[in-house]
Protein backbone atom coordinates (compact mmCIF):
# COMPACT_ATOMS: atom_id res chain seq x y z
CA UNK A 1 0.00 0.00 0.00
CA UNK A 2 1.17 3.55 -0.60
CA UNK A 3 1.67 6.05 2.17
CA UNK A 4 -0.62 9.02 2.60
CA UNK A 5 0.95 12.43 2.20
CA UNK A 6 1.27 14.52 5.34
CA UNK A 7 -1.46 16.85 4.13
CA UNK A 8 -3.85 13.98 3.41
CA UNK A 9 -3.13 12.34 6.74
CA UNK A 10 -3.89 15.61 8.51
CA UNK A 11 -7.19 15.88 6.67
CA UNK A 12 -8.08 12.33 7.65
CA UNK A 13 -7.56 13.00 11.32
CA UNK A 14 -9.89 15.97 11.49
CA UNK A 15 -13.11 13.93 11.50
CA UNK A 16 -16.44 15.24 10.28
CA UNK A 17 -16.06 18.51 12.22
CA UNK A 18 -13.38 19.49 9.74
CA UNK A 19 -12.69 22.98 11.01
CA UNK A 20 -11.67 21.82 14.48
CA UNK A 21 -9.22 18.94 14.84
CA UNK A 22 -9.61 16.97 18.04
CA UNK A 23 -6.50 16.16 20.08
CA UNK A 24 -8.39 13.34 21.76
CA UNK A 25 -8.18 9.89 20.22
CA UNK A 26 -4.82 10.87 18.74
CA UNK A 27 -3.63 7.26 18.63
CA UNK A 28 -0.07 6.01 18.51
CA UNK A 29 2.28 7.14 15.77
CA UNK A 30 2.26 4.85 12.78
CA UNK A 31 0.00 3.64 10.05
CA UNK A 32 -2.16 0.63 9.29
CA UNK A 33 -3.74 -1.15 6.34
CA UNK A 34 -7.00 -1.96 8.12
CA UNK A 35 -9.72 -0.45 10.30
CA UNK A 36 -12.68 -1.52 12.43
CA UNK A 37 -16.29 -0.36 12.10
CA UNK A 38 -18.49 -0.33 15.21
CA UNK A 39 -22.27 -0.72 14.87
CA UNK A 40 -24.80 0.64 17.36
CA UNK A 41 -28.59 0.88 17.29
CA UNK A 42 -30.20 2.34 20.43
CA UNK A 43 -28.34 4.34 23.08
CA UNK A 44 -30.90 4.20 25.89
CA UNK A 45 -32.04 2.27 28.95
CA UNK A 46 -35.65 1.67 27.86
CA UNK A 47 -35.21 0.16 24.39
CA UNK A 48 -34.88 -3.51 23.29
CA UNK A 49 -31.97 -4.99 25.20
CA UNK A 50 -30.53 -6.99 22.32
CA UNK A 51 -29.84 -3.86 20.25
CA UNK A 52 -29.23 -1.32 23.00
CA UNK A 53 -26.42 0.15 25.03
CA UNK A 54 -27.11 2.42 28.00
CA UNK A 55 -26.05 6.06 28.00
CA UNK A 56 -23.54 5.43 30.76
CA UNK A 57 -22.04 2.42 29.02
CA UNK A 58 -21.79 4.41 25.79
CA UNK A 59 -19.90 7.19 27.58
CA UNK A 60 -17.65 4.58 29.19
CA UNK A 61 -16.86 3.13 25.77
CA UNK A 62 -16.00 6.53 24.30
CA UNK A 63 -13.76 7.25 27.27
CA UNK A 64 -12.10 3.86 26.79
CA UNK A 65 -11.41 4.57 23.12
CA UNK A 66 -9.83 7.86 24.08
CA UNK A 67 -7.74 6.28 26.82
CA UNK A 68 -6.46 3.60 24.46
CA UNK A 69 -5.55 6.12 21.76
CA UNK A 70 -7.93 5.12 18.98
CA UNK A 71 -8.72 7.44 16.06
CA UNK A 72 -12.36 7.84 15.04
CA UNK A 73 -12.53 8.81 11.36
CA UNK A 74 -15.44 9.34 8.96
CA UNK A 75 -16.60 6.09 7.42
CA UNK A 76 -16.34 7.34 3.84
CA UNK A 77 -12.73 8.43 4.36
CA UNK A 78 -11.77 5.02 5.68
CA UNK A 79 -13.43 3.30 2.74
CA UNK A 80 -11.83 5.67 0.22
CA UNK A 81 -8.36 5.14 1.71
CA UNK A 82 -8.68 1.36 1.54
CA UNK A 83 -10.12 1.41 -1.98
CA UNK A 84 -7.23 3.59 -3.14
CA UNK A 85 -4.62 1.39 -1.47
CA UNK A 86 -3.58 4.11 0.98
CA UNK A 87 -2.42 3.85 4.56
CA UNK A 88 -4.68 4.75 7.44
CA UNK A 89 -3.55 6.10 10.81
CA UNK A 90 -2.87 3.39 13.35
CA UNK A 91 -5.85 2.32 15.49
CA UNK A 92 -8.49 3.64 13.11
CA UNK A 93 -12.18 2.98 13.76
CA UNK A 94 -15.53 4.24 12.48
CA UNK A 95 -18.74 4.63 14.48
CA UNK A 96 -22.07 3.84 12.82
CA UNK A 97 -25.72 3.69 13.87
CA UNK A 98 -28.47 1.80 12.07
CA UNK A 99 -32.15 2.83 11.85
CA UNK A 100 -31.90 6.50 12.94
CA UNK A 101 -33.48 5.96 16.35
CA UNK A 102 -34.34 9.01 18.42
CA UNK A 103 -31.91 7.98 21.15
CA UNK A 104 -29.03 8.54 18.75
CA UNK A 105 -30.07 12.18 18.42
CA UNK A 106 -30.89 12.79 22.07
CA UNK A 107 -28.31 10.63 23.85
CA UNK A 108 -25.45 9.63 21.55
CA UNK A 109 -24.98 12.80 19.49
CA UNK A 110 -24.28 15.14 22.46
CA UNK A 111 -21.48 12.86 23.65
CA UNK A 112 -19.99 12.47 20.19
CA UNK A 113 -20.35 16.18 19.40
CA UNK A 114 -18.64 17.16 22.65
CA UNK A 115 -15.67 15.01 21.67
CA UNK A 116 -15.80 16.20 18.02
CA UNK A 117 -16.09 12.61 16.79
CA UNK A 118 -17.49 11.75 13.34
CA UNK A 119 -20.15 9.09 12.86
CA UNK A 120 -22.61 7.74 10.30
CA UNK A 121 -26.37 7.18 10.64
CA UNK A 122 -27.96 4.68 8.24
CA UNK A 123 -31.56 5.75 7.59
CA UNK A 124 -34.50 3.53 6.64
CA UNK A 125 -36.58 6.32 5.17
CA UNK A 126 -40.12 4.93 5.51
CA UNK A 127 -39.77 5.02 9.30
CA UNK A 128 -38.79 8.69 9.53
CA UNK A 129 -41.64 10.76 11.01
CA UNK A 130 -43.91 7.69 11.06
CA UNK A 131 -43.04 6.90 14.69
CA UNK A 132 -41.69 10.16 16.16
CA UNK A 133 -41.04 8.71 19.60
CA UNK A 134 -38.93 5.91 18.12
CA UNK A 135 -37.28 7.36 15.00
CA UNK A 136 -35.82 10.78 14.28
CA UNK A 137 -37.68 13.36 12.27
CA UNK A 138 -36.34 14.80 9.01
CA UNK A 139 -35.59 18.05 10.82
CA UNK A 140 -33.47 16.21 13.39
CA UNK A 141 -31.62 14.39 10.64
CA UNK A 142 -31.06 17.71 8.90
CA UNK A 143 -29.49 19.10 12.06
CA UNK A 144 -27.13 16.12 12.17
CA UNK A 145 -26.28 16.52 8.51
CA UNK A 146 -25.62 20.25 8.89
CA UNK A 147 -23.29 19.47 11.80
CA UNK A 148 -21.22 17.21 9.55
CA UNK A 149 -22.71 13.83 10.45
CA UNK A 150 -22.67 11.34 7.57
CA UNK A 151 -26.02 9.96 6.40
CA UNK A 152 -26.24 6.51 4.77
CA UNK A 153 -28.91 4.50 2.95
CA UNK A 154 -30.58 1.71 4.96
CA UNK A 155 -33.32 1.00 2.39
CA UNK A 156 -36.80 2.52 2.39
CA UNK A 157 -38.93 -0.23 3.92
CA UNK A 158 -36.29 -2.00 6.05
CA UNK A 159 -37.62 -5.35 4.88
CA UNK A 160 -35.89 -8.71 4.96
CA UNK A 161 -34.48 -8.22 1.48
CA UNK A 162 -33.81 -11.90 0.83
CA UNK A 163 -37.42 -12.87 1.52
CA UNK A 164 -39.22 -14.03 -1.65
CA UNK A 165 -35.95 -13.81 -3.58
CA UNK A 166 -37.15 -16.61 -5.89
CA UNK A 167 -40.13 -14.61 -7.15
CA UNK A 168 -39.95 -13.11 -10.68
CA UNK A 169 -39.93 -9.44 -9.62
CA UNK A 170 -37.66 -9.77 -6.60
CA UNK A 171 -34.62 -7.99 -8.04
CA UNK A 172 -36.64 -5.09 -9.42
CA UNK A 173 -38.49 -4.64 -6.13
CA UNK A 174 -35.21 -4.53 -4.23
CA UNK A 175 -33.70 -2.02 -6.65
CA UNK A 176 -36.80 0.16 -6.32
CA UNK A 177 -36.70 0.02 -2.52
CA UNK A 178 -33.04 1.10 -2.40
CA UNK A 179 -33.65 3.82 -4.99
CA UNK A 180 -36.70 5.10 -3.13
CA UNK A 181 -34.59 5.57 -0.02
CA UNK A 182 -31.94 7.39 -2.08
CA UNK A 183 -34.60 9.74 -3.50
CA UNK A 184 -35.97 10.54 -0.03
CA UNK A 185 -32.50 11.31 1.29
CA UNK A 186 -31.88 13.62 -1.65
CA UNK A 187 -35.25 15.37 -1.46
CA UNK A 188 -35.34 15.79 2.31
CA UNK A 189 -31.67 16.33 3.13
CA UNK A 190 -29.88 17.01 -0.14
CA UNK A 191 -27.78 13.90 0.53
CA UNK A 192 -26.34 11.62 -2.11
CA UNK A 193 -24.50 8.68 -0.63
CA UNK A 194 -22.71 5.51 -1.70
CA UNK A 195 -22.95 4.04 1.79
CA UNK A 196 -25.59 1.31 2.13
CA UNK A 197 -26.28 -0.90 5.17
CA UNK A 198 -28.24 -4.10 4.63
CA UNK A 199 -31.37 -4.31 6.80
CA UNK A 200 -30.67 -6.79 9.60
CA UNK A 201 -27.22 -7.26 8.03
CA UNK A 202 -28.67 -9.87 5.64
CA UNK A 203 -27.07 -10.34 2.22
CA UNK A 204 -26.31 -13.00 -0.35
CA UNK A 205 -24.39 -12.91 -3.68
CA UNK A 206 -27.49 -11.92 -5.69
CA UNK A 207 -28.22 -8.98 -3.39
CA UNK A 208 -24.55 -7.99 -3.39
CA UNK A 209 -24.67 -7.86 -7.18
CA UNK A 210 -27.61 -5.43 -7.03
CA UNK A 211 -25.68 -3.24 -4.58
CA UNK A 212 -22.57 -3.33 -6.77
CA UNK A 213 -24.54 -2.42 -9.92
CA UNK A 214 -25.97 0.58 -8.07
CA UNK A 215 -22.44 1.77 -7.29
CA UNK A 216 -22.93 1.33 -3.54
CA UNK A 217 -20.64 0.22 -0.73
CA UNK A 218 -22.44 -2.43 1.33
CA UNK A 219 -22.18 -2.96 5.09
CA UNK A 220 -23.35 -5.99 7.05
CA UNK A 221 -23.63 -6.90 10.71
CA UNK A 222 -21.15 -9.78 10.72
CA UNK A 223 -17.97 -9.27 12.72
CA UNK A 224 -14.47 -8.52 11.54
CA UNK A 225 -12.02 -5.79 10.57
CA UNK A 226 -11.88 -4.30 7.07
CA UNK A 227 -8.98 -3.96 4.64
CA UNK A 228 -8.43 -3.45 0.93
CA UNK A 229 -8.92 -7.20 0.42
CA UNK A 230 -12.38 -7.36 2.01
CA UNK A 231 -15.45 -7.43 -0.25
CA UNK A 232 -16.73 -3.85 -0.48
CA UNK A 233 -20.29 -5.04 -1.12
CA UNK A 234 -20.40 -6.70 2.31
CA UNK A 235 -18.04 -4.98 4.72
CA UNK A 236 -18.19 -6.36 8.26
CA UNK A 237 -19.06 -4.32 11.35
CA UNK A 238 -18.89 -5.29 15.00
CA UNK A 239 -22.37 -5.01 16.60
CA UNK A 240 -22.10 -3.37 20.03
CA UNK A 241 -25.15 -3.81 22.24
CA UNK A 242 -27.05 -6.19 24.46
CA UNK A 243 -24.81 -9.07 25.50
CA UNK A 244 -22.00 -7.47 23.46
CA UNK A 245 -21.93 -4.06 25.13
CA UNK A 246 -19.10 -4.62 27.60
CA UNK A 247 -15.74 -2.88 27.45
CA UNK A 248 -14.05 -6.27 27.10
CA UNK A 249 -16.15 -6.97 24.00
CA UNK A 250 -15.27 -3.52 22.68
CA UNK A 251 -11.57 -4.26 23.23
CA UNK A 252 -11.87 -7.50 21.28
CA UNK A 253 -13.50 -5.65 18.39
CA UNK A 254 -11.24 -2.63 18.13
CA UNK A 255 -8.05 -4.69 18.35
CA UNK A 256 -9.08 -7.18 15.65
CA UNK A 257 -7.32 -7.61 12.33
CA UNK A 258 -8.83 -8.84 9.05
CA UNK A 259 -8.44 -12.57 8.44
CA UNK A 260 -8.27 -13.11 4.64
CA UNK A 261 -10.52 -16.07 3.83
CA UNK A 262 -12.01 -17.42 0.62
CA UNK A 263 -15.19 -19.40 1.24
CA UNK A 264 -17.15 -21.93 -0.78
CA UNK A 265 -20.08 -21.42 -0.91
CA UNK A 266 -19.74 -17.65 -0.86
CA UNK A 267 -20.60 -15.64 2.26
CA UNK A 268 -24.30 -15.00 2.79
CA UNK A 269 -25.92 -18.41 2.39
CA UNK A 270 -29.66 -19.07 2.67
CA UNK A 271 -30.52 -22.61 3.74
CA UNK A 272 -33.74 -24.34 2.80
CA UNK A 273 -36.10 -24.69 5.80
CA UNK A 274 -35.63 -28.47 5.97
CA UNK A 275 -31.82 -28.35 6.18
CA UNK A 276 -30.21 -28.96 9.58
CA UNK A 277 -26.59 -29.31 8.43
CA UNK A 278 -24.20 -27.18 6.43
CA UNK A 279 -20.72 -27.73 5.01
CA UNK A 280 -18.32 -24.85 4.33
CA UNK A 281 -14.86 -24.95 2.77
CA UNK A 282 -12.43 -22.11 3.50
CA UNK A 283 -8.93 -21.15 2.44
CA UNK A 284 -6.95 -18.85 4.71
CA UNK A 285 -4.81 -16.32 2.86
CA UNK A 286 -1.04 -16.50 2.97
CA UNK A 287 -0.86 -12.89 4.19
CA UNK A 288 -1.69 -14.00 7.72
CA UNK A 289 1.23 -16.30 8.45
CA UNK A 290 4.11 -18.20 6.89
CA UNK A 291 3.11 -21.78 6.29
CA UNK A 292 0.30 -24.16 7.31
CA UNK A 293 1.82 -24.89 10.74
CA UNK A 294 1.19 -21.33 11.84
CA UNK A 295 -2.57 -21.89 11.45
CA UNK A 296 -2.67 -24.45 14.25
CA UNK A 297 -4.35 -21.91 16.53
CA UNK A 298 -7.18 -21.20 14.06
CA UNK A 299 -10.53 -21.64 15.79
CA UNK A 300 -14.08 -21.33 14.50
CA UNK A 301 -17.17 -20.85 16.62
CA UNK A 302 -20.85 -21.30 15.72
CA UNK A 303 -23.96 -19.53 16.88
CA UNK A 304 -25.65 -20.96 19.95
CA UNK A 305 -27.59 -24.17 19.42
CA UNK A 306 -25.38 -25.66 16.71
CA UNK A 307 -22.39 -27.97 16.66
CA UNK A 308 -19.26 -27.17 14.62
CA UNK A 309 -16.36 -29.31 13.48
CA UNK A 310 -13.24 -27.76 11.91
CA UNK A 311 -11.11 -30.16 9.89
CA UNK A 312 -7.79 -29.32 8.17
CA UNK A 313 -7.65 -30.31 4.51
CA UNK A 314 -4.04 -29.31 3.74
CA UNK A 315 -2.41 -26.29 2.09
CA UNK A 316 -4.28 -23.77 4.26
CA UNK A 317 -7.64 -25.36 3.42
CA UNK A 318 -10.21 -26.25 6.07
CA UNK A 319 -13.63 -27.82 6.08
CA UNK A 320 -16.28 -26.62 8.51
CA UNK A 321 -19.32 -28.75 9.27
CA UNK A 322 -22.34 -27.42 11.12
CA UNK A 323 -25.03 -29.73 12.46
CA UNK A 324 -28.17 -29.31 14.58
CA UNK A 325 -29.24 -26.13 12.79
CA UNK A 326 -32.82 -26.51 13.95
CA UNK A 327 -33.89 -22.93 14.57
CA UNK A 328 -34.85 -20.37 11.95
CA UNK A 329 -32.91 -17.12 11.85
CA UNK A 330 -29.41 -15.81 11.33
CA UNK A 331 -26.53 -18.13 12.17
CA UNK A 332 -22.92 -16.99 12.08
CA UNK A 333 -19.57 -18.71 12.03
CA UNK A 334 -16.71 -16.69 13.53
CA UNK A 335 -13.15 -17.79 12.82
CA UNK A 336 -10.26 -16.27 14.75
CA UNK A 337 -6.49 -16.60 14.85
CA UNK A 338 -4.36 -15.03 17.61
CA UNK A 339 -1.98 -12.31 16.44
CA UNK A 340 1.43 -13.32 17.82
CA UNK A 341 2.71 -9.74 17.52
CA UNK A 342 -0.09 -8.14 19.58
CA UNK A 343 -1.23 -9.72 22.82
CA UNK A 344 -5.00 -10.08 23.02
CA UNK A 345 -5.52 -9.27 19.33
CA UNK A 346 -7.09 -11.65 16.82
CA UNK A 347 -7.35 -11.98 13.09
CA UNK A 348 -11.10 -12.31 12.55
CA UNK A 349 -13.50 -13.51 9.85
CA UNK A 350 -17.27 -14.07 10.00
CA UNK A 351 -19.64 -16.05 7.79
CA UNK A 352 -23.38 -15.36 7.57
CA UNK A 353 -25.89 -18.19 7.28
CA UNK A 354 -29.69 -17.69 7.19
CA UNK A 355 -32.54 -20.17 7.56
CA UNK A 356 -36.22 -19.34 6.90
CA UNK A 357 -39.06 -20.82 8.92
CA UNK A 358 -40.44 -24.27 8.15
CA UNK A 359 -43.33 -22.86 6.15
CA UNK A 360 -40.88 -21.08 3.88
CA UNK A 361 -41.66 -17.68 5.40
CA UNK A 362 -38.85 -15.46 6.61
CA UNK A 363 -38.12 -15.28 10.30
CA UNK A 364 -38.88 -12.26 12.46
CA UNK A 365 -36.26 -9.79 13.63
DAFEN-V480281 format. One record per residue. N is the residue number from 1. RES is the residue in one small letter. PHI is phi in degrees with one decimal (* if undefined). PSI is psi in whole degrees, 0 to 359 (* if undefined). Layout:
N/RES/PHI/PSI + N/RES/PHI/PSI
//
This chain:
1/x/*/151 + 2/x/-92.1/152 + 3/x/-77.4/146 + 4/x/-73.7/148 + 5/x/-69.0/162 + 6/x/-60.5/321 + 7/x/-66.3/319 + 8/x/-67.8/319 + 9/x/-61.2/321 + 10/x/-63.2/317 + 11/x/-61.5/319 + 12/x/-60.1/323 + 13/x/-79.6/354 + 14/x/-77.8/337 + 15/x/78.7/192 + 16/x/-78.9/341 + 17/x/-89.8/73 + 18/x/-61.1/333 + 19/x/-79.0/346 + 20/x/-132.3/97 + 21/x/-66.1/143 + 22/x/-101.3/126 + 23/x/-72.2/338 + 24/x/-69.0/157 + 25/x/60.7/34 + 26/x/-68.9/335 + 27/x/73.8/171 + 28/x/-81.6/158 + 29/x/-65.5/147 + 30/x/133.0/185 + 31/x/-145.3/163 + 32/x/-142.2/162 + 33/x/-109.5/19 + 34/x/-151.1/169 + 35/x/-152.2/172 + 36/x/-126.3/137 + 37/x/-109.8/126 + 38/x/-96.4/141 + 39/x/-120.7/123 + 40/x/-120.5/161 + 41/x/-120.0/275 + 42/x/-92.2/145 + 43/x/-122.0/86 + 44/x/-167.2/166 + 45/x/-99.0/350 + 46/x/-120.7/26 + 47/x/-116.1/169 + 48/x/-51.3/127 + 49/x/-59.1/320 + 50/x/-63.6/335 + 51/x/-120.5/24 + 52/x/-124.9/153 + 53/x/-133.1/139 + 54/x/-70.4/161 + 55/x/-59.2/316 + 56/x/-66.3/319 + 57/x/-66.6/325 + 58/x/-65.3/316 + 59/x/-61.4/318 + 60/x/-60.4/319 + 61/x/-66.1/318 + 62/x/-63.2/319 + 63/x/-63.5/322 + 64/x/-66.1/318 + 65/x/-60.3/319 + 66/x/-65.3/315 + 67/x/-61.7/323 + 68/x/-86.6/359 + 69/x/78.0/33 + 70/x/-86.8/148 + 71/x/-100.9/126 + 72/x/-100.2/115 + 73/x/-117.7/158 + 74/x/-59.7/140 + 75/x/-58.2/317 + 76/x/-64.0/326 + 77/x/-69.1/322 + 78/x/-63.9/312 + 79/x/-61.2/315 + 80/x/-61.4/319 + 81/x/-62.8/315 + 82/x/-69.0/321 + 83/x/-64.8/329 + 84/x/-95.9/13 + 85/x/58.8/45 + 86/x/-113.2/153 + 87/x/-70.9/149 + 88/x/-110.2/157 + 89/x/-59.6/150 + 90/x/-59.5/147 + 91/x/59.5/49 + 92/x/-90.1/134 + 93/x/-137.0/161 + 94/x/-122.7/150 + 95/x/-113.9/127 + 96/x/-130.3/155 + 97/x/-131.1/134 + 98/x/-100.5/143 + 99/x/90.0/350 + 100/x/57.8/47 + 101/x/-69.7/151 + 102/x/-58.1/325 + 103/x/-63.3/337 + 104/x/-67.4/320 + 105/x/-71.3/315 + 106/x/-83.6/327 + 107/x/-111.5/317 + 108/x/-80.6/314 + 109/x/-57.3/315 + 110/x/-56.5/320 + 111/x/-69.7/319 + 112/x/-70.5/321 + 113/x/-66.1/320 + 114/x/-62.7/327 + 115/x/-92.3/359 + 116/x/56.9/47 + 117/x/-105.7/131 + 118/x/-75.7/153 + 119/x/-158.3/168 + 120/x/-123.7/137 + 121/x/-113.8/121 + 122/x/-90.9/124 + 123/x/-109.9/123 + 124/x/-93.0/106 + 125/x/-69.4/333 + 126/x/-65.0/335 + 127/x/-83.0/341 + 128/x/-67.9/128 + 129/x/73.5/351 + 130/x/-78.9/329 + 131/x/-134.3/79 + 132/x/-60.9/338 + 133/x/-83.5/346 + 134/x/-106.5/314 + 135/x/-110.7/156 + 136/x/-65.4/161 + 137/x/-91.9/168 + 138/x/-63.9/325 + 139/x/-66.9/323 + 140/x/-67.2/318 + 141/x/-63.5/325 + 142/x/-65.9/322 + 143/x/-62.8/318 + 144/x/-62.3/313 + 145/x/-60.2/317 + 146/x/-66.6/337 + 147/x/-86.2/0 + 148/x/100.7/5 + 149/x/-74.3/138 + 150/x/-81.0/137 + 151/x/-113.4/129 + 152/x/-117.9/165 + 153/x/-88.9/128 + 154/x/-123.3/25 + 155/x/80.4/170 + 156/x/-87.6/307 + 157/x/-90.6/346 + 158/x/55.3/45 + 159/x/-85.8/167 + 160/x/-74.1/101 + 161/x/-66.4/339 + 162/x/-88.7/355 + 163/x/-67.9/138 + 164/x/61.0/29 + 165/x/-70.8/351 + 166/x/-92.3/0 + 167/x/-79.8/154 + 168/x/-58.5/324 + 169/x/-100.2/14 + 170/x/-58.2/309 + 171/x/-61.4/317 + 172/x/-65.6/321 + 173/x/-64.3/321 + 174/x/-67.1/315 + 175/x/-58.9/318 + 176/x/-65.4/320 + 177/x/-64.7/316 + 178/x/-65.3/317 + 179/x/-66.5/324 + 180/x/-62.7/320 + 181/x/-64.3/318 + 182/x/-60.7/320 + 183/x/-67.0/321 + 184/x/-64.7/317 + 185/x/-63.4/323 + 186/x/-70.7/315 + 187/x/-68.6/319 + 188/x/-85.4/326 + 189/x/-123.2/352 + 190/x/68.1/28 + 191/x/-104.1/129 + 192/x/-118.1/125 + 193/x/-136.3/147 + 194/x/-96.5/355 + 195/x/-86.5/123 + 196/x/-133.5/126 + 197/x/-108.2/126 + 198/x/-66.0/132 + 199/x/-56.2/132 + 200/x/62.7/7 + 201/x/71.7/17 + 202/x/-91.7/129 + 203/x/-151.1/160 + 204/x/-145.6/173 + 205/x/-55.4/322 + 206/x/-65.6/319 + 207/x/-69.9/323 + 208/x/-61.2/323 + 209/x/-64.8/320 + 210/x/-62.7/316 + 211/x/-63.5/317 + 212/x/-64.0/317 + 213/x/-63.6/332 + 214/x/-82.1/358 + 215/x/73.4/29 + 216/x/-103.6/155 + 217/x/-99.0/123 + 218/x/-99.1/142 + 219/x/-127.1/134 + 220/x/-103.9/200 + 221/x/-129.6/22 + 222/x/-91.8/153 + 223/x/-83.5/157 + 224/x/140.9/161 + 225/x/-86.8/164 + 226/x/-115.2/151 + 227/x/-149.3/182 + 228/x/-66.2/340 + 229/x/-89.1/351 + 230/x/-79.5/147 + 231/x/-65.7/119 + 232/x/-79.3/1 + 233/x/-96.1/357 + 234/x/-154.6/66 + 235/x/-74.7/135 + 236/x/-77.1/154 + 237/x/-138.9/147 + 238/x/-88.1/112 + 239/x/-66.7/132 + 240/x/-121.2/111 + 241/x/165.0/164 + 242/x/57.9/235 + 243/x/-70.3/350 + 244/x/-114.6/39 + 245/x/-108.1/5 + 246/x/-77.8/161 + 247/x/-65.9/326 + 248/x/-65.0/321 + 249/x/-64.9/318 + 250/x/-59.2/316 + 251/x/-59.1/317 + 252/x/-59.9/318 + 253/x/-67.8/308 + 254/x/-71.2/340 + 255/x/-96.9/7 + 256/x/-76.5/158 + 257/x/-124.4/153 + 258/x/-70.5/133 + 259/x/-101.0/110 + 260/x/-72.7/116 + 261/x/-134.4/137 + 262/x/-105.9/131 + 263/x/-120.2/145 + 264/x/-136.2/115 + 265/x/-71.3/166 + 266/x/-62.4/157 + 267/x/-57.4/145 + 268/x/87.6/66 + 269/x/-106.9/132 + 270/x/-103.4/119 + 271/x/-83.2/154 + 272/x/-74.7/152 + 273/x/-58.1/334 + 274/x/-86.5/353 + 275/x/-81.0/134 + 276/x/-120.0/1 + 277/x/-135.9/155 + 278/x/-150.7/139 + 279/x/-120.0/129 + 280/x/-127.5/135 + 281/x/-112.7/130 + 282/x/-128.0/151 + 283/x/-125.1/123 + 284/x/-88.6/129 + 285/x/-64.2/150 + 286/x/-66.2/340 + 287/x/-62.4/338 + 288/x/-74.5/316 + 289/x/-156.0/169 + 290/x/-100.6/93 + 291/x/102.5/154 + 292/x/-59.7/328 + 293/x/-61.7/331 + 294/x/-73.9/354 + 295/x/-96.0/13 + 296/x/-64.5/337 + 297/x/-91.9/4 + 298/x/-62.2/132 + 299/x/-136.1/142 + 300/x/-125.8/140 + 301/x/-127.0/138 + 302/x/-95.1/172 + 303/x/-67.0/164 + 304/x/-61.3/145 + 305/x/90.8/3 + 306/x/-126.4/163 + 307/x/-114.9/138 + 308/x/-127.2/138 + 309/x/-125.2/128 + 310/x/-108.8/121 + 311/x/-124.9/123 + 312/x/-64.9/142 + 313/x/-125.0/13 + 314/x/87.3/151 + 315/x/52.2/46 + 316/x/69.3/18 + 317/x/-101.8/143 + 318/x/-138.9/150 + 319/x/-113.6/132 + 320/x/-115.4/128 + 321/x/-118.4/126 + 322/x/-108.3/136 + 323/x/-131.3/170 + 324/x/61.6/37 + 325/x/-85.5/81 + 326/x/-96.4/336 + 327/x/-96.0/144 + 328/x/-73.8/154 + 329/x/130.7/193 + 330/x/-90.0/130 + 331/x/-122.1/137 + 332/x/-126.4/147 + 333/x/-113.4/121 + 334/x/-108.8/125 + 335/x/-113.8/133 + 336/x/-132.8/154 + 337/x/-142.1/121 + 338/x/-58.1/140 + 339/x/-88.5/110 + 340/x/-65.9/343 + 341/x/-90.8/348 + 342/x/-138.7/110 + 343/x/-61.6/132 + 344/x/82.0/1 + 345/x/-102.1/148 + 346/x/-132.6/140 + 347/x/-71.9/140 + 348/x/-140.8/138 + 349/x/-144.1/142 + 350/x/-130.3/141 + 351/x/-118.9/134 + 352/x/-102.5/130 + 353/x/-129.4/135 + 354/x/-128.5/142 + 355/x/-134.8/117 + 356/x/-68.1/174 + 357/x/-72.7/168 + 358/x/-58.7/326 + 359/x/-78.9/3 + 360/x/88.3/356 + 361/x/-82.2/154 + 362/x/-73.4/155 + 363/x/-77.5/166 + 364/x/-81.4/171 + 365/x/-58.4/*
//
